[in-house]
Amino acid sequence: MNRADAPVQPIACHNCRHYYVTWDVHFPYGCRAHAFKSKKSPSHEVYEASGVECQLFSRKKSRAAGSDEESYTCGHK
């Protein structure tokens, strides 16, 4: 099986900085880059509509341990 015959691995939108979960019960997933909401994963919608994987995917910055954000603890030892 060559590369063209290989199944397409969908892009995981939850790892993209443009992805968000909406308050709309009918369209719970959104993409700020493409400016739309969907019932399915936005990358799946983009692929169905164009036949091309999402070109606007941008990986979220990871929250590394020891970052500038405060660390919250429950106070129990």
N, CA and C atoms as an extended XYZ file, in Angstrom:
231
Properties=species:S:1:pos:R:3:atomname:S:1:resname:S:1:resid:I:1 pbc="F F F"
N         0.843       -1.169        0.000 N   MET     1
C         0.000        0.000        0.000 CA  MET     1
C         0.895        1.240        0.000 C   MET     1
N         0.694        2.113       -0.953 N   ASN     2
C         1.521        3.313       -1.009 CA  ASN     2
C         0.874        4.440       -0.206 C   ASN     2
N         1.551        5.549       -0.127 N   ARG     3
C         1.108        6.671        0.695 CA  ARG     3
C        -0.244        7.232        0.243 C   ARG     3
N        -0.507        7.246       -1.034 N   ALA     4
C        -1.765        7.770       -1.554 CA  ALA     4
C        -2.945        6.891       -1.154 C   ALA     4
N        -2.706        5.583       -0.970 N   ASP     5
C        -3.767        4.655       -0.590 CA  ASP     5
C        -3.972        4.581        0.914 C   ASP     5
N        -3.044        5.120        1.692 N   ALA     6
C        -3.122        5.046        3.142 CA  ALA     6
C        -4.298        5.878        3.652 C   ALA     6
N        -4.989        5.374        4.676 N   PRO     7
C        -6.102        6.154        5.224 CA  PRO     7
C        -5.590        7.448        5.857 C   PRO     7
N        -6.384        8.502        5.740 N   VAL     8
C        -5.984        9.797        6.271 CA  VAL     8
C        -6.190        9.802        7.777 C   VAL     8
N        -5.152       10.168        8.515 N   GLN     9
C        -5.249       10.305        9.968 CA  GLN     9
C        -5.824       11.685       10.258 C   GLN     9
N        -7.002       11.761       10.870 N   PRO    10
C        -7.605       13.077       11.096 CA  PRO    10
C        -6.791       13.920       12.075 C   PRO    10
N        -6.841       15.209       11.876 N   ILE    11
C        -6.163       16.142       12.768 CA  ILE    11
C        -6.976       16.225       14.054 C   ILE    11
N        -6.295       16.188       15.178 N   ALA    12
C        -6.959       16.278       16.476 CA  ALA    12
C        -7.172       17.744       16.828 C   ALA    12
N        -8.354       18.238       16.582 N   CYS    13
C        -8.651       19.652       16.808 CA  CYS    13
C        -8.411       20.080       18.246 C   CYS    13
N        -8.614       19.177       19.199 N   HIS    14
C        -8.430       19.573       20.593 CA  HIS    14
C        -6.974       19.943       20.906 C   HIS    14
N        -6.069       19.643       20.014 N   ASN    15
C        -4.669       20.053       20.168 CA  ASN    15
C        -4.352       21.357       19.438 C   ASN    15
N        -5.348       21.962       18.806 N   CYS    16
C        -5.154       23.179       18.012 CA  CYS    16
C        -5.537       24.413       18.824 C   CYS    16
N        -4.785       25.470       18.665 N   ARG    17
C        -5.055       26.710       19.405 CA  ARG    17
C        -6.323       27.419       18.922 C   ARG    17
N        -6.837       27.085       17.756 N   HIS    18
C        -8.033       27.714       17.214 CA  HIS    18
C        -9.328       27.011       17.627 C   HIS    18
N        -9.214       25.821       18.169 N   TYR    19
C       -10.376       25.007       18.544 CA  TYR    19
C       -10.992       25.517       19.846 C   TYR    19
N       -12.320       25.468       19.928 N   TYR    20
C       -13.000       25.785       21.175 CA  TYR    20
C       -14.317       25.039       21.257 C   TYR    20
N       -14.815       24.887       22.469 N   VAL    21
C       -16.111       24.262       22.696 CA  VAL    21
C       -17.106       25.391       22.879 C   VAL    21
N       -18.211       25.324       22.147 N   THR    22
C       -19.204       26.395       22.161 CA  THR    22
C       -20.284       26.116       23.203 C   THR    22
N       -21.138       27.082       23.415 N   TRP    23
C       -22.308       26.922       24.275 CA  TRP    23
C       -23.511       26.467       23.462 C   TRP    23
N       -23.379       26.388       22.170 N   ASP    24
C       -24.473       26.009       21.284 CA  ASP    24
C       -24.663       24.484       21.311 C   ASP    24
N       -25.800       24.051       21.829 N   VAL    25
C       -26.064       22.617       21.957 CA  VAL    25
C       -26.070       21.919       20.595 C   VAL    25
N       -26.521       22.598       19.569 N   HIS    26
C       -26.623       21.996       18.239 CA  HIS    26
C       -25.293       21.997       17.481 C   HIS    26
N       -24.393       22.900       17.823 N   PHE    27
C       -23.087       22.998       17.181 CA  PHE    27
C       -22.025       23.182       18.264 C   PHE    27
N       -21.637       22.096       18.935 N   PRO    28
C       -20.784       22.207       20.118 CA  PRO    28
C       -19.289       22.456       19.872 C   PRO    28
N       -18.808       22.307       18.655 N   TYR    29
C       -17.375       22.457       18.381 CA  TYR    29
C       -17.131       23.621       17.434 C   TYR    29
N       -16.119       24.420       17.725 N   GLY    30
C       -15.858       25.580       16.892 CA  GLY    30
C       -14.405       25.726       16.496 C   GLY    30
N       -14.183       26.494       15.434 N   CYS    31
C       -12.841       26.815       14.956 CA  CYS    31
C       -12.776       28.327       14.727 C   CYS    31
N       -11.916       28.996       15.473 N   ARG    32
C       -11.771       30.443       15.316 CA  ARG    32
C       -11.087       30.802       14.000 C   ARG    32
N       -10.179       29.968       13.536 N   ALA    33
C        -9.447       30.249       12.295 CA  ALA    33
C       -10.372       30.199       11.082 C   ALA    33
N       -11.253       29.219       11.047 N   HIS    34
C       -12.189       29.086        9.930 CA  HIS    34
C       -13.502       29.818       10.194 C   HIS    34
N       -13.690       30.273       11.414 N   ALA    35
C       -14.879       31.032       11.825 CA  ALA    35
C       -16.181       30.269       11.581 C   ALA    35
N       -16.258       29.035       12.117 N   PHE    36
C       -17.519       28.304       12.061 CA  PHE    36
C       -17.652       27.374       13.258 C   PHE    36
N       -18.895       26.949       13.510 N   LYS    37
C       -19.217       25.964       14.529 CA  LYS    37
C       -19.762       24.732       13.820 C   LYS    37
N       -19.642       23.570       14.480 N   SER    38
C       -20.012       22.335       13.819 CA  SER    38
C       -20.525       21.300       14.813 C   SER    38
N       -21.248       20.309       14.290 N   LYS    39
C       -21.670       19.172       15.103 CA  LYS    39
C       -20.519       18.183       15.263 C   LYS    39
N       -19.637       18.154       14.270 N   LYS    40
C       -18.493       17.243       14.263 CA  LYS    40
C       -17.208       18.039       14.476 C   LYS    40
N       -16.110       17.346       14.581 N   SER    41
C       -14.810       17.992       14.689 CA  SER    41
C       -14.600       18.930       13.499 C   SER    41
N       -14.164       20.170       13.730 N   PRO    42
C       -13.964       21.097       12.616 CA  PRO    42
C       -13.020       20.556       11.534 C   PRO    42
N       -11.974       19.844       11.927 N   SER    43
C       -11.062       19.311       10.913 CA  SER    43
C       -11.766       18.283       10.028 C   SER    43
N       -12.695       17.548       10.595 N   HIS    44
C       -13.471       16.569        9.820 CA  HIS    44
C       -14.367       17.295        8.806 C   HIS    44
N       -14.985       18.374        9.248 N   GLU    45
C       -15.827       19.178        8.349 CA  GLU    45
C       -15.001       19.767        7.204 C   GLU    45
N       -13.818       20.273        7.530 N   VAL    46
C       -12.940       20.857        6.501 CA  VAL    46
C       -12.555       19.792        5.484 C   VAL    46
N       -12.203       18.610        5.967 N   TYR    47
C       -11.810       17.527        5.054 CA  TYR    47
C       -12.975       17.092        4.169 C   TYR    47
N       -14.168       16.977        4.762 N   GLU    48
C       -15.333       16.581        3.964 CA  GLU    48
C       -15.659       17.609        2.885 C   GLU    48
N       -15.512       18.879        3.220 N   ALA    49
C       -15.869       19.942        2.274 CA  ALA    49
C       -14.834       20.143        1.173 C   ALA    49
N       -13.555       19.956        1.510 N   SER    50
C       -12.505       20.287        0.546 CA  SER    50
C       -11.697       19.094        0.043 C   SER    50
N       -11.708       18.000        0.794 N   GLY    51
C       -10.886       16.849        0.433 CA  GLY    51
C        -9.428       17.028        0.814 C   GLY    51
N        -9.144       18.095        1.564 N   VAL    52
C        -7.780       18.407        1.996 CA  VAL    52
C        -7.793       18.567        3.514 C   VAL    52
N        -6.731       18.094        4.173 N   GLU    53
C        -6.629       18.288        5.615 CA  GLU    53
C        -6.563       19.770        5.953 C   GLU    53
N        -6.967       20.115        7.150 N   CYS    54
C        -6.966       21.504        7.604 CA  CYS    54
C        -5.564       22.103        7.501 C   CYS    54
N        -5.467       23.230        6.832 N   GLN    55
C        -4.189       23.905        6.628 CA  GLN    55
C        -3.923       24.968        7.696 C   GLN    55
N        -4.885       25.198        8.584 N   LEU    56
C        -4.743       26.239        9.593 CA  LEU    56
C        -4.458       25.684       10.983 C   LEU    56
N        -4.189       24.375       11.078 N   PHE    57
C        -3.870       23.759       12.370 CA  PHE    57
C        -2.613       24.398       12.955 C   PHE    57
N        -2.700       24.778       14.219 N   SER    58
C        -1.571       25.355       14.930 CA  SER    58
C        -1.558       24.761       16.337 C   SER    58
N        -0.548       23.965       16.638 N   ARG    59
C        -0.492       23.251       17.914 CA  ARG    59
C        -0.517       24.218       19.091 C   ARG    59
N        -1.295       23.857       20.118 N   LYS    60
C        -1.354       24.654       21.340 CA  LYS    60
C        -0.003       24.602       22.037 C   LYS    60
N         0.325       25.677       22.730 N   LYS    61
C         1.523       25.675       23.561 CA  LYS    61
C         1.229       24.809       24.773 C   LYS    61
N         2.163       23.948       25.123 N   SER    62
C         1.944       23.071       26.271 CA  SER    62
C         2.192       23.831       27.560 C   SER    62
N         1.506       23.426       28.574 N   ARG    63
C         1.701       24.018       29.896 CA  ARG    63
C         2.784       23.229       30.605 C   ARG    63
N         4.008       23.701       30.499 N   ALA    64
C         5.144       23.002       31.098 CA  ALA    64
C         5.145       23.216       32.607 C   ALA    64
N         5.634       22.224       33.327 N   ALA    65
C         5.764       22.351       34.775 CA  ALA    65
C         6.761       23.467       35.082 C   ALA    65
N         6.430       24.263       36.078 N   GLY    66
C         7.324       25.354       36.436 CA  GLY    66
C         7.125       26.581       35.583 C   GLY    66
N         5.976       26.692       34.937 N   SER    67
C         5.718       27.859       34.102 CA  SER    67
C         5.410       29.060       34.985 C   SER    67
N         5.127       30.193       34.370 N   ASP    68
C         4.852       31.416       35.109 CA  ASP    68
C         3.518       31.362       35.852 C   ASP    68
N         2.658       30.439       35.482 N   GLU    69
C         1.372       30.332       36.148 CA  GLU    69
C         1.571       29.803       37.556 C   GLU    69
N         0.707       30.258       38.481 N   GLU    70
C         0.805       29.807       39.847 CA  GLU    70
C         0.355       28.356       39.943 C   GLU    70
N         0.950       27.649       40.869 N   SER    71
C         0.573       26.270       41.116 CA  SER    71
C        -0.414       26.250       42.281 C   SER    71
N        -1.553       25.619       42.086 N   TYR    72
C        -2.572       25.595       43.106 CA  TYR    72
C        -2.557       24.228       43.776 C   TYR    72
N        -2.599       24.249       45.103 N   THR    73
C        -2.675       22.995       45.866 CA  THR    73
C        -3.841       23.087       46.821 C   THR    73
N        -4.265       21.964       47.336 N   CYS    74
C        -5.417       21.961       48.226 CA  CYS    74
C        -5.022       22.312       49.658 C   CYS    74
N        -3.746       22.313       49.983 N   GLY    75
C        -3.295       22.691       51.316 CA  GLY    75
C        -3.127       21.519       52.251 C   GLY    75
N        -3.502       20.321       51.847 N   HIS    76
C        -3.330       19.145       52.680 CA  HIS    76
C        -1.934       18.586       52.522 C   HIS    76
N        -1.426       18.040       53.615 N   LYS    77
C        -0.071       17.440       53.553 CA  LYS    77
C        -0.138       15.958       53.764 C   LYS    77
